[in-house]
Amino acid sequence: MITSRVYETPYSDYEKLRITVISILIDLIKRSRGTCVTFTGKKIVLMAGFPPQPVLLTVVKSILEELRQEKLIEYYSRSSHGVKYIVTRDSPLWQVIKNGDITVMPETALCSLIINIVKNRR
């Protein structure tokens, strides 16, 4: 008898993956002891406990780029290994997570999602 297992791929539900990425960023910022945090897409994937498959890394990169376009995170460096991102204390994302100041966030759907996640984690 052949049994088949159905494995859920992490990128099958984009919204769930988006929330996971944002939650990991929130944890990174909360645990930081300095004034900035740096990370790569691969670091986010590994912290989520997912295998670093190329397709998953691409989806996570698109989520991080969405955050960058909202000016919540910035590029730190680019190399042949990929892009490293940074969140500094001047970022609205940092302000919301560390200080609870939601007035600094732009009024977009993505920012509303972030605010809701932060509020639910307190």
C-alpha positions in Angstrom: 0.0 0.0 0.0 1.3 3.4 -1.0 0.5 6.3 1.3 0.9 9.8 0.2 1.6 12.7 2.5 0.4 16.1 1.7 2.9 18.7 2.9 1.7 22.3 3.2 4.2 24.6 1.4 4.9 27.7 3.4 4.2 29.9 0.3 0.8 28.4 -0.5 -0.9 31.0 1.6 0.6 34.4 0.9 -1.2 36.3 3.6 -0.1 33.8 6.3 3.5 34.0 5.1 3.3 37.8 5.1 2.1 37.7 8.7 4.9 35.3 9.6 7.5 37.6 8.1 6.2 40.6 9.9 6.0 38.7 13.2 9.6 37.7 12.9 10.6 41.3 12.2 8.6 42.4 15.3 10.5 39.8 17.3 13.9 40.9 16.0 13.2 44.5 16.8 11.7 43.7 20.3 14.8 41.7 21.2 17.3 44.3 19.8 19.5 46.0 22.3 20.9 48.6 20.0 19.5 51.1 17.6 19.2 48.9 14.5 18.7 45.4 13.2 20.0 43.9 10.0 18.7 40.8 8.3 18.4 39.0 5.0 15.5 37.1 3.5 17.3 33.8 4.2 17.6 34.7 7.9 13.9 35.4 8.1 13.1 32.1 6.4 15.4 30.2 8.8 14.0 31.9 11.8 10.5 30.9 10.7 11.7 27.3 10.6 11.2 26.9 6.9 13.7 25.3 4.5 15.6 27.9 2.4 14.1 26.9 -0.9 14.7 29.4 -3.8 11.0 29.8 -4.4 10.3 30.6 -0.8 13.3 33.0 -0.6 11.8 34.8 -3.7 8.4 35.2 -2.0 9.9 36.5 1.2 12.0 38.9 -0.8 8.9 40.3 -2.4 7.3 40.8 1.1 10.5 42.6 2.3 10.5 44.7 -0.9 6.9 45.7 -0.1 8.0 46.8 3.4 10.9 48.7 1.8 8.6 50.5 -0.6 6.5 51.6 2.4 9.7 53.0 3.8 9.5 50.8 6.9 12.8 49.0 6.2 15.8 50.0 4.0 18.6 48.4 2.0 21.7 48.0 4.0 23.9 46.4 1.4 23.8 44.4 -1.8 26.2 41.7 -2.8 26.4 38.6 -4.9 24.9 36.8 -1.9 21.8 39.0 -2.0 20.3 42.0 -0.2 20.7 42.8 3.4 18.0 45.0 5.0 18.1 47.3 8.0 15.6 48.7 10.4 16.8 51.7 12.4 15.3 53.5 15.3 14.1 56.3 13.0 11.9 53.9 11.1 8.1 54.1 11.7 8.2 50.3 12.1 10.7 50.6 15.0 8.7 53.4 16.5 5.5 51.3 16.6 7.2 48.2 18.0 9.5 49.8 20.6 7.5 52.9 21.6 3.9 52.0 20.7 3.6 55.2 18.6 1.1 54.3 15.9 0.8 57.9 14.7 4.1 57.7 12.7 2.8 54.9 10.4 1.5 55.8 7.0 -2.2 54.9 6.4 -1.9 51.9 4.1 -3.3 48.4 4.3 0.1 46.9 5.0 0.7 49.4 7.9 -2.7 48.6 9.3 -1.8 44.9 9.3 1.4 45.6 11.1 -0.4 47.7 13.7 -2.9 44.9 14.3 -0.2 42.3 14.7 1.7 44.6 17.2 -1.5 45.3 19.2 -2.3 41.5 19.4 1.1 40.7 20.7 1.0 43.0 23.7 
